[in-house]
Amino acid sequence: MGIEKLKTVLKSPNRSFELKTPVLGASGTYGYNNEFEDFINIEYLGGVVTKGITLEKRLGNKGDRIFETTSGMINRIGLENVGIDCFIKEKLPVLKEKNIDFILNMAGSSFEDYEKLATIVNDNDIKAIEVNVSCPNVNSGCLEFGKNPKTLEELVKKIRNNYDGFLIVKLSPNVSDIRSLALAVQNAGADCISAINTLHGLGIKLNYNGKTFTKKSVQGGLSGRCVKPVSLYYVNQIKNTVDIPIIAIGGIATMNDVFEFISVGADAVQIGTENFTNPSVISDIAVNIEKFMDKNNFKDFEDLKCKIRLEEE
């Protein structure tokens, strides 16, 4: 059956969303559509989660935006993006032409922003969205909505009222209780949860010229292999709280990483920071999973998931 074995269906009580493979490109690391086409086998790309899209074009944060750290990076991009109108006009046609499956990541500064975005994407027949309520690098919106269960539930309900497609909500680890937020998302009618977004981080670089020290710092979102244990913890917490599917994000770089996240409840994964050091990582992992399944006679990806989740000995 080949790649057909990798087909993944995310199922909520009311909707489903099919992926060619369970391995996607995470928002903010994979551009808008076909930027990585020269580096990977598109056939094995489960889908692209677009850069975060807002109602209006955003220039993002000024100054240094990236800081490399041990086994990861800190970013403070600030949701730089072309805006929804430009996305619909220029980016969406390329996705359709190339037949690239995608999920539109969207962000706002107010309830009204999210409601308007939901209406626009619904009118343009966009099959799946990922609602960003967890970006730590903007001054208003996003994480403000993702910290309080009542506020988050109200926001997701408003989006649900305006959007008929597959609704994913991206949660933050920078909260006191992710379980109550996950439950609020499910109660509001979301179809799926993605987790986690970046952690708060501070990068410091000191230089000494023989007389004085100079300091450079970047405060923003920490991502990369270093956050994997945190992400595993939160995915497991969410799985033990809700019944809707989970897309895991955070430090995933190998097939074994994917298997670990499946074991704690993930139904699919997104690859983020690793794309910057290994642009072919998404298709590499998908191919490796396919080979593993063929070698070990797994019927399909659902069969593999069930076997991985068997009780520990």
Secondary structure, DSSP 8 states (H G I E B T S, - for coil): -GGGGG-EEEE-SS-EEEESSSEEE-TTTS-SSSTTTTTS-GGG--EEE---B-SS-B----S--EEEETTEEEE-----B--HHHIIIIIHHHHHHHT--EEEEE--SSHHHHHHHHHHHHHTT--EEEEE---SSSSSSGGGTSS-HHHHHHHHHHHHHH--SEEEEE--SSSS-HHHHHHHHHHTT-SEEEE---EEEEEEEEEE-SS-EEEEEEEEEEESGGGHHHHHHHHHHHHTT--S-EEEESS--SHHHHHHHHHTT-SEEEE-THHHH-TTHHHHHHHHHHHHHHHTT--SHHHHHHHHTS---
